[in-house]
Amino acid sequence: MKANRQIIPVDTHNKDPKRFVFVLMDNFTLLSFASALDALRIANRMSGQELYRWSFLGEGGESVSCSAGTVFKLDDDLCELKRDDTIILCGGMDIQRATTKKLLNWIRREARRGLTIGGLCTAAYPMAKAGLLDGKRATIHWENQDSFAEEFLEVDLTKSVFVTDGARLTTAGGTSSIDLMLKIIADDHGEELANAVADQMIYSSIRTDQDTQRLSVPTRIGVRHPKLSQVIQMMEKNIEDPISPATLAKEVSMSTRQLERLFRRYLNRSPKRYYMELRLQKARNLLMQTDMSVINVALACGFASPSHFSKCYRAHYATTPYRERGSQATRLSI
């Protein structure tokens, strides 16, 4: 059993509880939603007061499934809200399909009424599609960064775990929902309460909007070699206009042969092969998540011709870009 908790004193100045309206989109990510909701619940528990309330909305107002298959009962359809409500859109897989005209019209209407609107995981997509993020900083799950950047040029996309820009809030998904909610709780009721909530969640490393969502290159590849990490970072930042192995080697004061040996030793592949895999990974993301033409995907990933792109793609993924696009369209229509 848990020991008796210490109540964190909070002065609410006779204010009503702040209400969060979670909009559960089809196939939403359970972890992002649950992390946000539980932070609010624990804030109430640790303060001994009802600081926050919440309700669940969604299209149809009946029920919706998360990406894990669990069905959630909704409180209401996409109805008109109070001006001091905070909307939290909960996205997940197949976000383009889940972003319907009805949802976009509702988001725009509530935004015009002045409500604060946030998006968890991939829900920055419907926010951007509705025009809510034009000229603003935002973030989205790293797997969707490439396609988002190609489609929404007017959005200042970052790799932060979460971003707050005025009345617009976005997170990268996963546990980043905790970080956003801890910031909101701290802003509303002080750092002491936010820290108490983090302790209850066994969340020992609270991140800020300055923290990036992905692991560092050394941690990701399991190798701590500064020059190798530097070269990989250059590759990741130059997908559309690939840099030659000779130039990469020169940038880290190595010969091309030394760079080749470095990659063979630690990654069991050549620099050229590793670079190609990065470019093809981005290409697959764009094919699966956008309606960009195959030719434009090829150009965005540094391929001079569609035929060369198709040949490389087929060699790596055992299918052509056109078939990949076709299979994705079929899957989304089911």
VOBA-1610 file (N, C-alpha, C; in pm, whole numbers, padded with zeros to 5 digits, always signed):
BEGIN
Met+00083-00120+00000Met+00000+00000+00000Met+00087+00126+00000Lys+00035+00232-00064Lys+00106+00359-00063Lys+00090+00427+00073Ala+00197+00495+00114Ala+00189+00572+00238Ala+00096+00690+00219Asn+00051+00745+00332Asn-00034+00863+00323Asn+00039+00974+00250Arg-00026+01031+00151Arg+00039+01133+00069Arg+00043+01268+00141Gln+00139+01349+00103Gln+00146+01486+00154Gln+00065+01575+00062Ile-00029+01649+00120Ile-00110+01741+00040Ile-00029+01866+00010Ile-00021+01901-00119Ile+00049+02023-00162Ile-00051+02139-00159Pro-00028+02239-00074Pro-00123+02350-00066Pro-00128+02431-00196Val-00248+02454-00244Val-00268+02531-00367Val-00377+02633-00344Asp-00350+02757-00379Asp-00449+02864-00365Asp-00521+02881-00498Thr-00645+02841-00504Thr-00720+02849-00629Thr-00796+02980-00645His-00794+03065-00543His-00862+03195-00549His-01009+03178-00592Asn-01074+03073-00542Asn-01215+03047-00571Asn-01244+03028-00720Lys-01140+02987-00795Lys-01159+02962-00938Lys-01225+02826-00959Asp-01303+02817-01066Asp-01361+02688-01104Asp-01250+02598-01158Pro-01270+02466-01151Pro-01170+02375-01208Pro-01151+02401-01358Lys-01029+02386-01403Lys-00997+02403-01546Lys-01036+02275-01619Arg-01110+02289-01731Arg-01157+02169-01801Arg-01076+02144-01928Phe-01029+02019-01940Phe-00963+01973-02061Phe-01059+01884-02138Val-01075+01914-02266Val-01162+01835-02352Val-01072+01753-02446Phe-01064+01624-02420Phe-00982+01535-02502Phe-01065+01487-02621Val-01017+01518-02741Val-01083+01475-02863Val-01010+01350-02912Leu-01075+01235-02899Leu-01014+01107-02932Leu-01038+01075-03079Met-00931+01083-03158Met-00941+01052-03300Met-00923+00902-03321Asp-00978+00851-03429Asp-00969+00709-03457Asp-00823+00663-03461Asn-00793+00552-03393Asn-00657+00497-03385Asn-00562+00586-03306Phe-00613+00662-03209Phe-00526+00748-03129Phe-00431+00663-03045Thr-00316+00724-03008Thr-00214+00654-02931Thr-00250+00657-02783Leu-00263+00540-02724Leu-00308+00528-02586Leu-00209+00591-02488Leu-00079+00568-02509Leu+00020+00618-02414Leu+00016+00770-02403Ser+00008+00840-02515Ser+00007+00987-02512Ser-00115+01039-02437Phe-00231+00981-02467Phe-00356+01022-02402Phe-00354+00992-02253Ala-00317+00869-02218Ala-00320+00828-02077Ala-00220+00907-01993Ser-00104+00937-02051Ser-00002+01013-01978Ser-00053+01152-01942Ala-00121+01216-02039Ala-00175+01350-02014Ala-00286+01346-01911Leu-00377+01252-01928Leu-00492+01243-01838Leu-00448+01212-01695Asp-00355+01119-01678Asp-00316+01079-01544Asp-00240+01191-01471Ala-00168+01273-01545Ala-00101+01387-01481Ala-00203+01481-01418Leu-00314+01502-01486Leu-00421+01587-01432Leu-00486+01521-01311Arg-00513+01392-01322Arg-00574+01320-01209Arg-00486+01327-01085Ile-00357+01307-01103Ile-00265+01308-00990Ile-00252+01448-00931Ala-00261+01551-01015Ala-00257+01689-00965Ala-00374+01713-00870Asn-00491+01662-00906Asn-00607+01674-00816Asn-00581+01600-00686Arg-00528+01481-00696Arg-00505+01398-00578Arg-00401+01461-00485Met-00293+01513-00543Met-00184+01567-00461Met-00220+01702-00399Ser-00312+01773-00460Ser-00354+01904-00405Ser-00471+01890-00309Gly-00538+01775-00316Gly-00657+01756-00234Gly-00774+01839-00282Gln-00765+01887-00408Gln-00872+01971-00464Gln-00900+01928-00608Glu-01016+01965-00656Glu-01048+01940-00797Glu-00998+02059-00880Leu-00872+02053-00916Leu-00813+02159-00996Leu-00850+02144-01143Tyr-00865+02020-01186Tyr-00888+01991-01328Tyr-01006+01896-01345Arg-01080+01920-01452Arg-01185+01828-01496Arg-01156+01791-01641Trp-01222+01687-01688Trp-01199+01647-01827Trp-01322+01577-01882Ser-01331+01578-02014Ser-01435+01503-02083Ser-01378+01454-02215Phe-01446+01355-02275Phe-01396+01291-02397Phe-01496+01311-02511Leu-01449+01373-02618Leu-01532+01397-02735Leu-01476+01322-02854Gly-01559+01305-02955Gly-01516+01243-03080Gly-01630+01241-03178Glu-01598+01218-03303Glu-01701+01217-03406Glu-01805+01110-03379Gly-01930+01147-03383Gly-02039+01054-03358Gly-02082+01052-03213Gly-01989+01082-03122Gly-02023+01091-02981Gly-02051+00959-02912Glu-02021+00847-02977Glu-02052+00717-02918Glu-01927+00650-02859Ser-01837+00602-02946Ser-01716+00535-02900Ser-01608+00545-03006Val-01483+00518-02967Val-01371+00524-03060Val-01264+00426-03012Ser-01188+00370-03106Ser-01083+00275-03072Ser-00947+00341-03078Cys-00860+00305-02983Cys-00721+00351-02988Cys-00642+00254-03076Ser-00515+00284-03100Ser-00434+00201-03190Ser-00407+00063-03132Ala-00428+00045-03000Ala-00411-00087-02938Ala-00539-00170-02946Gly-00646-00111-03000Gly-00771-00184-03018Gly-00872-00166-02908Thr-00835-00102-02798Thr-00928-00080-02688Thr-01031+00026-02727Val-01157+00001-02693Val-01266+00092-02728Val-01298+00183-02610Phe-01310+00312-02635Phe-01341+00410-02530Phe-01478+00473-02557Lys-01555+00484-02452Lys-01686+00549-02461Lys-01668+00700-02457Leu-01735+00770-02547Leu-01726+00915-02554Leu-01839+00982-02476Asp-01812+01103-02429Asp-01913+01180-02357Asp-02006+01255-02451Asp-01952+01292-02568Asp-02033+01375-02658Asp-01969+01379-02796Asp-02046+01431-02891Asp-01998+01456-03027Asp-01914+01584-03025Leu-01871+01630-03140Leu-01794+01754-03150Leu-01888+01872-03135Cys-01912+01909-03010Cys-02010+02013-02978Cys-01941+02145-02945Glu-02021+02250-02930Glu-01966+02380-02894Glu-01923+02378-02747Leu-01804+02433-02722Leu-01746+02429-02588Leu-01748+02566-02522Lys-01709+02568-02395Lys-01695+02695-02324Lys-01563+02760-02363Arg-01557+02892-02358Arg-01439+02964-02405Arg-01315+02938-02322Asp-01334+02898-02195Asp-01216+02874-02112Asp-01176+02726-02109Asp-01240+02644-02193Asp-01198+02504-02207Asp-01066+02495-02284Thr-00992+02389-02260Thr-00871+02361-02338Thr-00893+02232-02416Ile-00879+02241-02548Ile-00898+02124-02635Ile-00765+02051-02652Ile-00767+01920-02633Ile-00648+01838-02657Ile-00685+01731-02760Leu-00636+01748-02883Leu-00658+01650-02989Leu-00562+01534-02969Cys-00613+01413-02971Cys-00531+01294-02949Cys-00519+01217-03080Gly-00401+01225-03141Gly-00378+01158-03269Gly-00301+01029-03250Gly-00278+00963-03363Gly-00204+00838-03359Gly-00174+00790-03499Met-00207+00665-03529Met-00179+00608-03660Met-00280+00656-03764Asp-00236+00655-03892Asp-00323+00693-04004Asp-00390+00828-03979Ile-00310+00926-03940Ile-00365+01055-03899Ile-00434+01128-04014Gln-00385+01107-04138Gln-00451+01173-04251Gln-00594+01125-04266Arg-00615+00994-04254Arg-00751+00939-04268Arg-00841+00985-04154Ala-00783+00995-04034Ala-00863+01036-03917Ala-00896+01184-03919Thr-00826+01262-04002Thr-00851+01406-04010Thr-00961+01433-04111Thr-01084+01434-04064Thr-01200+01449-04151Thr-01239+01596-04169Lys-01324+01621-04266Lys-01373+01758-04288Lys-01451+01809-04168Lys-01530+01719-04109Lys-01608+01758-03992Lys-01517+01802-03879Leu-01411+01727-03854Leu-01317+01762-03748Leu-01248+01895-03778Leu-01203+01914-03901Leu-01135+02038-03938Leu-01226+02159-03921Asn-01349+02147-03965Asn-01444+02258-03951Asn-01469+02290-03803Trp-01478+02187-03722Trp-01500+02207-03578Trp-01380+02273-03513Ile-01259+02229-03549Ile-01138+02288-03494Ile-01130+02437-03528Arg-01156+02469-03655Arg-01149+02609-03698Arg-01251+02694-03623Arg-01371+02640-03606Arg-01476+02716-03536Arg-01437+02744-03391Glu-01389+02642-03322Glu-01350+02661-03182Glu-01228+02752-03170Ala-01137+02746-03267Ala-01020+02835-03266Ala-01062+02980-03283Arg-01160+03004-03370Arg-01210+03141-03389Arg-01274+03194-03261Arg-01325+03106-03178Arg-01387+03147-03053Arg-01284+03170-02942Gly-01157+03147-02974Gly-01049+03181-02882Gly-01001+03071-02790Leu-01043+02945-02814Leu-01002+02838-02725Leu-00856+02798-02747Thr-00791+02757-02639Thr-00658+02698-02649Thr-00672+02558-02705Ile-00588+02525-02803Ile-00597+02394-02869Ile-00459+02329-02873Gly-00453+02204-02830Gly-00328+02129-02832Gly-00342+02000-02909Gly-00229+01943-02946Gly-00230+01817-03019Gly-00124+01723-02964Leu-00163+01599-02933Leu-00070+01499-02883Leu-00029+01405-02995Cys+00097+01364-02992Cys+00151+01268-03088Cys+00145+01324-03231Thr+00059+01271-03317Thr+00052+01318-03456Thr-00057+01424-03476Ala-00121+01469-03370Ala-00236+01559-03385Ala-00196+01702-03424Ala-00066+01728-03437Ala-00027+01855-03498Ala-00073+01859-03643Tyr-00092+01741-03703Tyr-00135+01736-03844Tyr-00272+01801-03865Pro-00378+01760-03795Pro-00506+01828-03816Pro-00501+01976-03777Met-00418+02010-03678Met-00405+02150-03640Met-00346+02231-03756Ala-00242+02175-03819Ala-00180+02244-03933Ala-00273+02246-04052Lys-00343+02136-04073Lys-00437+02128-04186Lys-00548+02231-04172Ala-00585+02261-04049Ala-00689+02361-04023Ala-00635+02503-04026Gly-00503+02517-04043Gly-00442+02651-04050Gly-00408+02710-03915Leu-00416+02630-03809Leu-00395+02683-03674Leu-00247+02704-03641Leu-00159+02643-03719Leu-00016+02652-03687Leu+00062+02739-03785Asp-00007+02808-03873Asp+00062+02895-03969Asp+00144+03001-03895Gly+00273+03007-03925Gly+00360+03106-03861Gly+00395+03075-03718Lys+00362+02956-03671Lys+00388+02919-03532Lys+00490+02805-03523Arg+00552+02793-03406Arg+00641+02680-03378Arg+00555+02561-03337Ala+00600+02443-03377Ala+00524+02322-03344Ala+00617+02202-03350Thr+00565+02089-03303Thr+00639+01963-03313Thr+00541+01852-03344Ile+00596+01738-03385Ile+00516+01619-03414Ile+00609+01500-03397His+00554+01382-03384His+00635+01261-03366His+00741+01252-03476Trp+00863+01212-03438Trp+00976+01215-03531Trp+00950+01135-03658Glu+00869+01030-03650Glu+00841+00948-03767Glu+00759+01024-03871Asn+00689+01129-03828Asn+00605+01209-03919Asn+00668+01342-03955Gln+00790+01367-03909Gln+00853+01497-03932Gln+00876+01525-04081Asp+00926+01427-04154Asp+00958+01448-04296Asp+00835+01487-04376Ser+00728+01409-04361Ser+00607+01437-04438Ser+00543+01569-04395Phe+00544+01598-04265Phe+00485+01722-04215Phe+00560+01843-04272Ala+00693+01837-04271Ala+00774+01949-04320Ala+00751+01975-04468Glu+00727+01868-04545Glu+00703+01884-04689Glu+00567+01946-04716Glu+00467+01913-04633Glu+00330+01958-04658Glu+00300+02095-04599Phe+00361+02127-04485Phe+00326+02252-04416Phe+00449+02342-04405Leu+00480+02408-04514Leu+00599+02493-04520Leu+00587+02616-04430Glu+00463+02655-04400Glu+00440+02777-04322Glu+00453+02754-04171Val+00473+02629-04131Val+00487+02596-03989Val+00635+02585-03953Asp+00674+02645-03842Asp+00812+02637-03795Asp+00827+02507-03715Leu+00857+02398-03785Leu+00863+02266-03722Leu+00993+02249-03645Thr+00982+02202-03521Thr+01098+02176-03437Thr+01104+02027-03403Lys+01213+01986-03341Lys+01228+01847-03296Lys+01214+01837-03144Ser+01153+01939-03084Ser+01135+01942-02939Ser+01034+01836-02894Val+01041+01800-02765Val+00943+01704-02712Val+00804+01766-02704Phe+00798+01896-02677Phe+00670+01966-02683Phe+00697+02113-02712Val+00595+02180-02762Val+00606+02323-02795Val+00478+02394-02751Thr+00493+02508-02686Thr+00379+02595-02658Thr+00405+02727-02730Asp+00312+02765-02816Asp+00323+02891-02889Asp+00188+02961-02881Gly+00177+03049-02783Gly+00049+03115-02760Gly-00056+03016-02716Ala-00168+03014-02786Ala-00278+02924-02753Ala-00271+02793-02829Arg-00152+02761-02881Arg-00134+02637-02956Arg-00027+02551-02889Leu-00063+02426-02860Leu+00025+02334-02790Leu+00043+02209-02876Thr+00166+02160-02889Thr+00189+02036-02962Thr+00293+01952-02889Thr+00279+01820-02900Thr+00377+01730-02840Thr+00420+01626-02942Ala+00533+01561-02913Ala+00589+01462-03004Ala+00533+01323-02981Gly+00447+01306-02882Gly+00390+01175-02856Gly+00458+01105-02740Gly+00414+00982-02713Gly+00471+00906-02603Gly+00460+00979-02471Thr+00567+00976-02395Thr+00567+01038-02262Thr+00583+01190-02266Ser+00599+01248-02385Ser+00610+01394-02391Ser+00483+01463-02342Ser+00371+01389-02343Ser+00246+01444-02288Ser+00262+01478-02140Ile+00342+01398-02069Ile+00367+01425-01928Ile+00438+01558-01913Asp+00540+01581-01995Asp+00618+01705-01986Asp+00531+01827-02010Leu+00443+01818-02112Leu+00354+01930-02140Leu+00261+01956-02022Met+00201+01850-01968Met+00107+01868-01858Met+00176+01918-01731Leu+00298+01873-01707Leu+00372+01923-01590Leu+00399+02072-01604Lys+00427+02117-01726Lys+00448+02261-01747Lys+00318+02338-01722Ile+00206+02284-01771Ile+00078+02350-01750Ile+00045+02356-01601Ile+00066+02245-01532Ile+00038+02240-01387Ile+00127+02339-01313Ala+00254+02346-01350Ala+00347+02440-01286Ala+00304+02584-01311Asp+00263+02614-01435Asp+00218+02750-01468Asp+00091+02785-01392Asp+00002+02687-01377Asp-00126+02712-01311Asp-00114+02719-01159His-00033+02629-01102His-00036+02612-00956His+00101+02598-00890Gly+00208+02617-00966Gly+00341+02619-00904Gly+00423+02493-00926Glu+00556+02512-00916Glu+00651+02403-00939Glu+00638+02291-00836Glu+00603+02326-00712Glu+00596+02224-00607Glu+00493+02117-00642Leu+00377+02159-00689Leu+00275+02062-00726Leu+00319+01981-00848Ala+00376+02048-00948Ala+00422+01977-01068Ala+00527+01872-01033Asn+00619+01907-00945Asn+00722+01811-00904Asn+00663+01694-00825Ala+00560+01723-00745Ala+00494+01616-00670Ala+00423+01519-00765Val+00364+01573-00871Val+00300+01488-00972Val+00404+01401-01041Ala+00517+01462-01077Ala+00625+01386-01143Ala+00674+01273-01053Asp+00688+01301-00924Asp+00733+01197-00831Asp+00634+01081-00826Gln+00504+01113-00824Gln+00404+01008-00821Gln+00408+00921-00947Met+00446+00982-01058Met+00453+00909-01186Met+00588+00840-01205Ile+00675+00847-01103Ile+00812+00794-01112Ile+00879+00853-01236Tyr+00862+00983-01253Tyr+00914+01054-01370Tyr+01026+01146-01322Ser+01148+01096-01326Ser+01259+01163-01259Ser+01334+01264-01345Ser+01306+01268-01475Ser+01376+01362-01564Ser+01275+01444-01641Ile+01228+01551-01580Ile+01130+01638-01645Ile+01198+01715-01758Arg+01141+01706-01878Arg+01200+01773-01994Arg+01130+01907-02020Thr+01201+01996-02087Thr+01146+02125-02124Thr+01129+02130-02275Asp+01079+02242-02325Asp+01063+02254-02471Asp+01196+02272-02543Gln+01306+02273-02468Gln+01440+02280-02529Gln+01498+02141-02553Asp+01432+02039-02499Asp+01481+01901-02516Asp+01428+01842-02646Thr+01515+01765-02715Thr+01473+01703-02840Thr+01414+01565-02813Gln+01332+01518-02907Gln+01253+01397-02883Gln+01329+01268-02911Arg+01430+01271-02995Arg+01500+01147-03027Arg+01628+01133-02946Leu+01673+01010-02931Leu+01800+00984-02865Leu+01913+01046-02945Ser+02024+01073-02879Ser+02141+01125-02948Ser+02190+01019-03047Val+02265+01063-03146Val+02318+00968-03245Val+02400+00857-03180Pro+02493+00886-03089Pro+02569+00777-03026Pro+02481+00674-02956Thr+02379+00722-02885Thr+02290+00629-02816Thr+02208+00548-02915Arg+02162+00612-03021Arg+02078+00545-03119Arg+02151+00434-03193Ile+02276+00460-03231Ile+02350+00359-03308Ile+02434+00269-03218Gly+02437+00301-03088Gly+02510+00216-02995Gly+02660+00230-03005Val+02705+00341-03060Val+02849+00363-03078Val+02884+00504-03033Arg+02985+00515-02949Arg+03028+00648-02903Arg+03162+00683-02967His+03152+00730-03090His+03270+00775-03163His+03237+00913-03219Pro+03302+01017-03169Pro+03263+01154-03205Pro+03262+01184-03354Lys+03361+01134-03428Lys+03367+01164-03571Lys+03258+01089-03648Leu+03230+00966-03606Leu+03123+00891-03670Leu+02988+00959-03646Ser+02965+01003-03524Ser+02841+01073-03491Ser+02828+01202-03572Gln+02936+01273-03587Gln+02935+01399-03661Gln+02898+01376-03808Val+02955+01271-03867Val+02926+01240-04007Val+02780+01201-04025Ile+02728+01119-03934Ile+02588+01076-03944Ile+02494+01194-03929Gln+02526+01287-03840Gln+02444+01407-03825Gln+02442+01488-03954Met+02558+01499-04021Met+02563+01570-04149Met+02478+01500-04254Met+02484+01368-04254Met+02401+01291-04349Met+02253+01317-04325Glu+02211+01311-04199Glu+02069+01328-04166Glu+02018+01467-04201Lys+02106+01567-04198Lys+02066+01704-04228Lys+02074+01736-04377Asn+02130+01645-04456Asn+02147+01671-04599Asn+02098+01552-04680Ile+01966+01529-04673Ile+01904+01419-04746Ile+01873+01460-04890Glu+01820+01580-04908Glu+01781+01626-05042Glu+01902+01650-05131Asp+02010+01699-05073Asp+02134+01723-05148Asp+02247+01646-05081Pro+02261+01518-05114Pro+02362+01435-05047Pro+02504+01487-05064Ile+02583+01469-04960Ile+02723+01511-04959Ile+02810+01391-04995Ser+02911+01411-05075Ser+02998+01302-05117Ser+03079+01249-04999Pro+03117+01120-05002Pro+03200+01064-04896Pro+03331+01141-04877Ala+03387+01190-04987Ala+03512+01266-04978Ala+03493+01394-04897Thr+03382+01463-04922Thr+03353+01587-04848Thr+03323+01558-04702Leu+03246+01452-04676Leu+03217+01413-04538Leu+03345+01384-04462Ala+03434+01310-04526Ala+03561+01275-04462Ala+03644+01400-04433Lys+03646+01492-04528Lys+03724+01615-04512Lys+03670+01699-04396Glu+03537+01699-04377Glu+03475+01777-04270Glu+03517+01731-04131Val+03555+01604-04119Val+03597+01551-03988Val+03747+01518-03986Ser+03819+01579-04083Ser+03966+01566-04089Ser+04011+01420-04101Met+03947+01348-04192Met+03984+01210-04220Met+04000+01192-04371Ser+04066+01084-04410Ser+04069+01048-04551Ser+03945+00966-04582Thr+03911+00956-04709Thr+03795+00877-04749Thr+03813+00731-04708Arg+03934+00681-04718Arg+03961+00542-04680Arg+03942+00522-04529Gln+03984+00619-04449Gln+03965+00609-04304Gln+03817+00610-04268Leu+03741+00696-04337Leu+03596+00702-04312Leu+03530+00569-04348Glu+03574+00512-04459Glu+03521+00382-04501Glu+03547+00276-04394Arg+03668+00272-04341Arg+03702+00174-04238Arg+03621+00197-04110Leu+03598+00325-04077Leu+03523+00360-03957Leu+03380+00304-03965Phe+03316+00324-04080Phe+03179+00275-04097Phe+03175+00122-04100Arg+03273+00061-04166Arg+03277-00085-04172Arg+03296-00144-04033Arg+03380-00082-03954Arg+03411-00135-03821Arg+03291-00127-03727Tyr+03224-00011-03726Tyr+03118+00011-03627Tyr+02976-00020-03677Leu+02952-00005-03809Leu+02816-00021-03861Leu+02804-00131-03966Asn+02916-00193-03998Asn+02917-00306-04092Asn+02858-00272-04228Arg+02881-00152-04271Arg+02838-00108-04404Arg+02920+00013-04444Ser+02920+00044-04570Ser+02996+00159-04619Ser+02922+00288-04589Pro+02992+00402-04589Pro+02923+00531-04571Pro+02816+00552-04679Lys+02847+00512-04800Lys+02753+00527-04911Lys+02626+00446-04887Arg+02642+00323-04838Arg+02527+00236-04810Arg+02442+00292-04696Tyr+02510+00339-04592Tyr+02438+00394-04477Tyr+02358+00518-04519Tyr+02420+00604-04598Tyr+02355+00726-04647Tyr+02234+00690-04733Met+02249+00589-04818Met+02139+00546-04903Met+02021+00497-04819Glu+02049+00423-04713Glu+01942+00372-04626Glu+01867+00486-04557Leu+01939+00591-04517Leu+01873+00709-04458Leu+01779+00774-04559Arg+01826+00788-04682Arg+01746+00854-04785Arg+01623+00770-04820Leu+01640+00638-04829Leu+01528+00551-04860Leu+01426+00546-04746Gln+01474+00557-04622Gln+01382+00560-04508Gln+01295+00684-04514Lys+01356+00798-04547Lys+01276+00920-04561Lys+01178+00906-04676Ala+01223+00847-04787Ala+01136+00829-04903Ala+01015+00745-04866Arg+01036+00639-04790Arg+00924+00553-04751Arg+00825+00629-04663Asn+00877+00711-04571Asn+00788+00793-04487Asn+00702+00885-04573Leu+00763+00947-04674Leu+00689+01039-04759Leu+00586+00965-04844Leu+00620+00847-04892Leu+00526+00769-04971Leu+00406+00724-04887Met+00432+00688-04762Met+00327+00635-04676Met+00241+00743-04612Gln+00296+00864-04597Gln+00228+00966-04517Gln+00183+01088-04595Thr+00219+01099-04721Thr+00180+01216-04799Thr+00122+01171-04934Asp+00068+01268-05009Asp+00023+01239-05144Asp+00119+01297-05248Met+00243+01322-05207Met+00345+01370-05300Met+00363+01268-05413Ser+00386+01317-05534Ser+00412+01226-05645Ser+00543+01152-05622Val+00556+01036-05684Val+00679+00957-05670Val+00800+01037-05718Ile+00781+01114-05823Ile+00891+01196-05875Ile+00936+01298-05771Asn+00841+01365-05707Asn+00877+01465-05606Asn+00939+01401-05482Val+00893+01281-05446Val+00955+01209-05336Val+01101+01179-05370Ala+01124+01134-05493Ala+01260+01103-05537Ala+01350+01227-05525Leu+01302+01340-05572Leu+01381+01464-05567Leu+01406+01507-05423Ala+01305+01492-05338Ala+01319+01532-05198Ala+01420+01447-05123Cys+01450+01330-05177Cys+01543+01238-05110Cys+01675+01225-05185Gly+01702+01318-05277Gly+01833+01325-05340Gly+01855+01236-05460Phe+01745+01188-05522Phe+01759+01103-05641Phe+01734+01187-05765Ala+01826+01180-05859Ala+01817+01264-05978Ala+01711+01216-06075Ser+01679+01087-06074Ser+01581+01035-06169Ser+01489+00935-06101Pro+01362+00927-06144Pro+01268+00830-06086Pro+01313+00686-06107Ser+01378+00659-06221Ser+01421+00522-06250Ser+01528+00475-06152His+01624+00563-06121His+01728+00527-06025His+01668+00511-05885Phe+01575+00599-05850Phe+01506+00590-05722Phe+01432+00457-05711Ser+01357+00420-05816Ser+01280+00297-05815Ser+01371+00175-05801Lys+01483+00176-05871Lys+01579+00065-05865Lys+01634+00048-05724Cys+01676+00159-05661Cys+01732+00155-05525Cys+01624+00113-05424Tyr+01504+00164-05443Tyr+01395+00134-05349Tyr+01360-00014-05355Arg+01352-00067-05477Arg+01316-00208-05493Arg+01425-00299-05434Ala+01549-00260-05450Ala+01659-00340-05396Ala+01655-00344-05244His+01608-00237-05181His+01609-00229-05035His+01480-00282-04973Tyr+01365-00251-05034Tyr+01236-00286-04974Tyr+01162-00397-05048Ala+01221-00448-05154Ala+01162-00559-05231Ala+01026-00523-05290Thr+01004-00397-05316Thr+00885-00349-05385Thr+00918-00215-05449Thr+00836-00171-05542Thr+00863-00043-05606Thr+00792+00070-05531Pro+00837+00194-05547Pro+00768+00307-05484Pro+00621+00316-05525Tyr+00592+00282-05651Tyr+00454+00290-05699Tyr+00365+00186-05631Arg+00418+00064-05613Arg+00341-00039-05543Arg+00326-00006-05395Glu+00429+00055-05337Glu+00422+00095-05196Glu+00311+00198-05177Arg+00306+00293-05267Arg+00202+00395-05263Arg+00064+00333-05282Gly+00054+00238-05374Gly-00074+00173-05401Gly-00122+00089-05283Ser-00032+00018-05218Ser-00070-00064-05104Ser-00113+00021-04986Gln-00049+00138-04970Gln-00088+00230-04863Gln-00226+00286-04888Ala-00254+00322-05013Ala-00387+00377-05046Ala-00496+00272-05023Thr-00465+00146-05056Thr-00562+00038-05035Thr-00589+00019-04887Arg-00482+00021-04806Arg-00495-00001-04663Arg-00578+00109-04598Leu-00557+00234-04639Leu-00630+00346-04579Leu-00776+00348-04619Ser-00809+00283-04731Ser-00948+00284-04777Ser-01032+00177-04711Ile-00965+00084-04641Ile-01037-00025-04574Ile-01108+00027-04449
//
